[in-house]
Amino acid sequence: MTESVSRPAAIAELSSHPGFGVTDVLLLAMATIWGSNFVVVKYATRIFNPVAFTGLRVGTVAIFMILFALLRGAGRGERATSRRVQAGSLGRGVITRLLLLGVVGNGLYQLCFVHGVARTRAGNAALIVGAAPAFIALAARAKGLDRIQRMTMTGIALSVVGVGLVMLGSAKAGAGQTTLLGSILVFLGVLCWTFFTIFLQPYTKRVDAITLSALTLIGGAVPLLIASGPAIVATDWSRIGIMGWMALLYSSIVSMGIAYLFYYRGLRLLGPTRTAVYSNLQPIIALLIAWPLLGETPTIFQGVGAATIVAGVFMTRV
């Protein structure tokens, strides 16, 4: 089984996909889930140690997806004629590559994301992640997965400028909440997610989404659980409370389990650029929720950065 996908064929397939449909609705739901997750993670890291929370989060959803994949396979729900295969039909090399991609997308990314959100405002983190479509579009062009026109390049530049404005506004700490380090960590997470998205996209056409999710989550969970083991053991479980457990379940099973399946569907049918553009909604959702629940009043830098990122991603979509 080869790894490569014909570049012209991939572009032709994506360009022939019809307009707004079920996939777009699912991606809107994904953006809503992920936008809300910034506030959930910010709340959870006030209860959990960030390192412990990261390991528990990825470990929980990995177990959930493994059980889901096993039960689904035992139920023979997959049609024999399906072009996408399950784990038992994959070669060792493909499984290894998916596990390694999981280390980047579900390991390094989650570490950067959770530690970054814990050290900056939820709204700031959402604005930086909102620029991810621009980076993904640029990487997709370099890989030959999508074409980028002049307006798209202008949109990418605007999004990068918007990220710079948000990070500049984070340089001065306020009430121990907004820090440059937190924004930088979130930005590094965006780069990890971009790498993960681009190199995973060809596999979405050949591997069943449940299997794909389970393997990449295992790849991220193993090193994270090892790294977070001491922090998990040291956790005072008596102070977690029902809301803490609810936050963990939402941030793992809903945000990384259900929403990831929507994301993989988008990668397969719409391609990386059009799928990633839906991340544009995350900053708006996160800012609106963080304002009343966390008391994070939008700043001038957030406003200007948000407008610049939104304009850039809109031009990327056009």
WODAUR-V419126 format. One record per helix or strand of 2 or more residues. SS is the DSSP state (~ for helix, > for strand). FROM is the first residue (numbers start at 1). LEN is the number of residues. If there is no record, write none. Layout:
ss: [SS	SS]
from: [FROM	FROM]
len: [LEN	LEN]
This chain:
ss: [~	~	~	~	~	~	~	~	~	~	~	~	~	~]
from: [7	22	50	87	92	122	132	150	180	209	237	241	272	300]
len: [9	23	25	3	27	8	12	20	25	25	3	29	23	18]
